[in-house]
Amino acid sequence: MLLYNMMNSILGTIYIVSNDDFIIKVLIDEEQWIEFREKIKEELVYSDTQLLQEAVTQLKEYFSGDRKVFDLPLYQTGTDFQRKVWKSLQNIPYGNTLSYLDIAESVNSPKAVRAVGQANRRNNLPIIVPCHRVIGKNNSLTGYAGNKIDLKEKLLQLEGVRI
């Protein structure tokens, strides 16, 4: 069984999903939520567990500008490369950006720029694992949550990044 809670934000409704011990998914729009519900095999139950309450609190603090770093137990499945990329994303400071090339170099794979993009796309914990802080090397905003560049722009503006 999976548990979820939700909150309203400048992006719309955000859904946070957990198992008993970890935050495992953040969905940042209704379309993603519907797709997720159709794909999963486990029962999905609305809950107010301490973990989900803390996740909602930290996300609210982030959106109000009071939180720069998240402190939640997280779990994502992926390849070794993807996990390295996601770890690298968590090292990008609030209000800063890096290019896909910068991330590729940080995981010792300078030619894997496209693979970094794919790892970002497979990040199940957007905002908390800040894939929105990765931009094109020419400072262009490129893909976010599929084709939701407007959400990426809102998050970067919230953090004070000049676009």
C-alpha positions as a Markdown table, in Angstrom:
| # | Residue | x | y | z |
|---|---|---|---|---|
| 1 | Met | 0.0 | 0.0 | 0.0 |
| 2 | Leu | 1.2 | 3.5 | -0.9 |
| 3 | Leu | 0.2 | 6.6 | 1.0 |
| 4 | Tyr | -0.3 | 10.1 | -0.3 |
| 5 | Asn | -1.0 | 13.7 | 0.7 |
| 6 | Met | -1.3 | 16.8 | -1.4 |
| 7 | Met | -0.9 | 20.6 | -1.2 |
| 8 | Asn | -1.6 | 23.6 | -3.3 |
| 9 | Ser | 1.3 | 25.7 | -4.6 |
| 10 | Ile | 2.1 | 28.2 | -7.3 |
| 11 | Leu | 2.4 | 25.2 | -9.6 |
| 12 | Gly | -1.0 | 23.9 | -8.8 |
| 13 | Thr | -1.8 | 20.8 | -6.7 |
| 14 | Ile | 1.3 | 18.8 | -5.7 |
| 15 | Tyr | 0.9 | 15.2 | -4.7 |
| 16 | Ile | 3.4 | 13.5 | -2.4 |
| 17 | Val | 3.6 | 9.7 | -2.2 |
| 18 | Ser | 5.3 | 7.6 | 0.4 |
| 19 | Asn | 5.7 | 4.0 | 1.4 |
| 20 | Asp | 6.0 | 3.3 | 5.2 |
| 21 | Asp | 9.5 | 4.9 | 5.5 |
| 22 | Phe | 10.3 | 7.1 | 2.5 |
| 23 | Ile | 9.0 | 9.8 | 0.2 |
| 24 | Ile | 9.0 | 8.0 | -3.2 |
| 25 | Lys | 7.2 | 10.3 | -5.6 |
| 26 | Val | 6.3 | 13.9 | -6.1 |
| 27 | Leu | 3.8 | 14.7 | -8.8 |
| 28 | Ile | 3.5 | 18.3 | -9.8 |
| 29 | Asp | 0.3 | 18.4 | -11.8 |
| 30 | Glu | -3.1 | 16.7 | -12.2 |
| 31 | Glu | -2.1 | 15.0 | -15.5 |
| 32 | Gln | 0.9 | 13.3 | -13.8 |
| 33 | Trp | -1.3 | 12.3 | -10.9 |
| 34 | Ile | -3.9 | 10.6 | -13.1 |
| 35 | Glu | -1.2 | 8.7 | -15.1 |
| 36 | Phe | 0.5 | 7.6 | -11.8 |
| 37 | Arg | -2.8 | 6.3 | -10.4 |
| 38 | Glu | -3.5 | 4.3 | -13.6 |
| 39 | Lys | -0.1 | 2.7 | -13.6 |
| 40 | Ile | 0.5 | 1.6 | -10.1 |
| 41 | Lys | -0.7 | -1.8 | -8.8 |
| 42 | Glu | -0.6 | -1.0 | -5.1 |
| 43 | Glu | -3.5 | 0.5 | -3.2 |
| 44 | Leu | -3.2 | 4.3 | -2.9 |
| 45 | Val | -4.6 | 5.8 | 0.3 |
| 46 | Tyr | -4.8 | 9.4 | 1.4 |
| 47 | Ser | -3.0 | 9.8 | 4.7 |
| 48 | Asp | -1.7 | 12.3 | 7.2 |
| 49 | Thr | 1.3 | 10.3 | 8.5 |
| 50 | Gln | 4.1 | 12.3 | 10.2 |
| 51 | Leu | 6.3 | 11.7 | 7.2 |
| 52 | Leu | 3.8 | 13.1 | 4.7 |
| 53 | Gln | 2.9 | 16.0 | 7.0 |
| 54 | Glu | 6.6 | 16.8 | 7.2 |
| 55 | Ala | 7.0 | 16.7 | 3.4 |
| 56 | Val | 4.0 | 19.1 | 3.0 |
| 57 | Thr | 5.5 | 21.4 | 5.7 |
| 58 | Gln | 8.9 | 21.5 | 4.0 |
| 59 | Leu | 7.4 | 22.1 | 0.6 |
| 60 | Lys | 5.3 | 24.9 | 2.0 |
| 61 | Glu | 8.4 | 26.4 | 3.5 |
| 62 | Tyr | 10.2 | 26.1 | 0.2 |
| 63 | Phe | 7.4 | 27.9 | -1.6 |
| 64 | Ser | 7.3 | 30.7 | 1.0 |
| 65 | Gly | 11.1 | 31.1 | 0.6 |
| 66 | Asp | 11.9 | 29.9 | 4.1 |
| 67 | Arg | 13.5 | 26.5 | 3.1 |
| 68 | Lys | 16.5 | 26.1 | 0.9 |
| 69 | Val | 17.4 | 22.5 | 1.5 |
| 70 | Phe | 15.0 | 19.5 | 2.1 |
| 71 | Asp | 15.6 | 17.1 | 4.9 |
| 72 | Leu | 13.4 | 14.1 | 4.2 |
| 73 | Pro | 14.0 | 10.4 | 3.8 |
| 74 | Leu | 13.9 | 9.8 | 0.1 |
| 75 | Tyr | 13.9 | 6.7 | -2.1 |
| 76 | Gln | 14.2 | 6.4 | -5.9 |
| 77 | Thr | 14.9 | 3.4 | -8.0 |
| 78 | Gly | 17.3 | 3.8 | -10.9 |
| 79 | Thr | 20.5 | 2.8 | -12.5 |
| 80 | Asp | 23.8 | 3.6 | -10.8 |
| 81 | Phe | 24.3 | 6.5 | -13.2 |
| 82 | Gln | 20.8 | 7.9 | -12.5 |
| 83 | Arg | 21.5 | 7.8 | -8.8 |
| 84 | Lys | 24.8 | 9.6 | -9.2 |
| 85 | Val | 23.0 | 12.3 | -11.2 |
| 86 | Trp | 20.2 | 12.7 | -8.6 |
| 87 | Lys | 22.8 | 13.0 | -5.9 |
| 88 | Ser | 24.6 | 15.6 | -7.9 |
| 89 | Leu | 21.4 | 17.6 | -8.3 |
| 90 | Gln | 21.0 | 17.7 | -4.6 |
| 91 | Asn | 24.3 | 19.5 | -4.4 |
| 92 | Ile | 23.2 | 22.4 | -6.6 |
| 93 | Pro | 22.5 | 25.3 | -4.1 |
| 94 | Tyr | 19.2 | 27.0 | -3.9 |
| 95 | Gly | 19.1 | 29.9 | -6.4 |
| 96 | Asn | 21.8 | 28.5 | -8.6 |
| 97 | Thr | 21.8 | 26.6 | -11.8 |
| 98 | Leu | 24.2 | 24.2 | -13.6 |
| 99 | Ser | 24.2 | 23.0 | -17.2 |
| 100 | Tyr | 23.6 | 19.4 | -18.2 |
| 101 | Leu | 27.3 | 19.3 | -19.1 |
| 102 | Asp | 28.3 | 20.5 | -15.6 |
| 103 | Ile | 26.3 | 17.6 | -14.1 |
| 104 | Ala | 27.8 | 15.1 | -16.6 |
| 105 | Glu | 31.2 | 16.3 | -15.6 |
| 106 | Ser | 30.3 | 16.1 | -11.9 |
| 107 | Val | 29.5 | 12.4 | -12.2 |
| 108 | Asn | 32.7 | 11.7 | -14.2 |
| 109 | Ser | 30.8 | 11.2 | -17.5 |
| 110 | Pro | 31.5 | 14.3 | -19.5 |
| 111 | Lys | 30.1 | 12.8 | -22.7 |
| 112 | Ala | 26.9 | 11.7 | -21.1 |
| 113 | Val | 25.0 | 15.0 | -21.4 |
| 114 | Arg | 21.9 | 13.4 | -23.0 |
| 115 | Ala | 21.9 | 10.6 | -20.3 |
| 116 | Val | 21.9 | 13.4 | -17.7 |
| 117 | Gly | 18.8 | 14.8 | -19.4 |
| 118 | Gln | 17.2 | 11.3 | -19.3 |
| 119 | Ala | 18.1 | 10.9 | -15.6 |
| 120 | Asn | 16.5 | 14.3 | -14.9 |
| 121 | Arg | 13.4 | 13.2 | -16.7 |
| 122 | Arg | 13.2 | 10.0 | -14.6 |
| 123 | Asn | 13.6 | 11.9 | -11.3 |
| 124 | Asn | 10.6 | 10.9 | -9.3 |
| 125 | Leu | 11.2 | 13.7 | -6.7 |
| 126 | Pro | 11.1 | 17.0 | -8.5 |
| 127 | Ile | 11.5 | 20.1 | -6.4 |
| 128 | Ile | 13.0 | 18.1 | -3.5 |
| 129 | Val | 15.7 | 16.7 | -5.9 |
| 130 | Pro | 16.0 | 19.9 | -7.8 |
| 131 | Cys | 16.2 | 18.9 | -11.5 |
| 132 | His | 14.7 | 22.3 | -12.3 |
| 133 | Arg | 18.1 | 23.8 | -11.5 |
| 134 | Val | 19.7 | 22.2 | -14.6 |
| 135 | Ile | 19.6 | 24.3 | -17.7 |
| 136 | Gly | 21.1 | 24.3 | -21.2 |
| 137 | Lys | 24.8 | 25.4 | -21.5 |
| 138 | Asn | 23.6 | 28.5 | -23.3 |
| 139 | Asn | 21.4 | 29.4 | -20.2 |
| 140 | Ser | 18.3 | 28.2 | -22.0 |
| 141 | Leu | 15.4 | 26.5 | -20.1 |
| 142 | Thr | 15.1 | 23.1 | -21.5 |
| 143 | Gly | 12.7 | 20.2 | -20.7 |
| 144 | Tyr | 11.1 | 19.9 | -17.3 |
| 145 | Ala | 8.6 | 17.2 | -16.3 |
| 146 | Gly | 8.3 | 16.4 | -20.0 |
| 147 | Asn | 7.1 | 19.6 | -21.6 |
| 148 | Lys | 6.5 | 21.8 | -18.6 |
| 149 | Ile | 9.1 | 24.5 | -19.0 |
| 150 | Asp | 6.7 | 27.0 | -17.5 |
| 151 | Leu | 6.9 | 25.2 | -14.2 |
| 152 | Lys | 10.7 | 25.1 | -14.3 |
| 153 | Glu | 10.7 | 28.9 | -14.9 |
| 154 | Lys | 8.3 | 29.5 | -12.0 |
| 155 | Leu | 10.6 | 27.5 | -9.6 |
| 156 | Leu | 13.7 | 29.3 | -10.8 |
| 157 | Gln | 12.0 | 32.7 | -10.4 |
| 158 | Leu | 10.9 | 31.7 | -6.9 |
| 159 | Glu | 14.6 | 31.0 | -6.1 |
| 160 | Gly | 15.6 | 34.3 | -7.5 |
| 161 | Val | 17.3 | 33.0 | -10.6 |
| 162 | Arg | 17.4 | 35.6 | -13.4 |
| 163 | Ile | 16.1 | 34.0 | -16.6 |
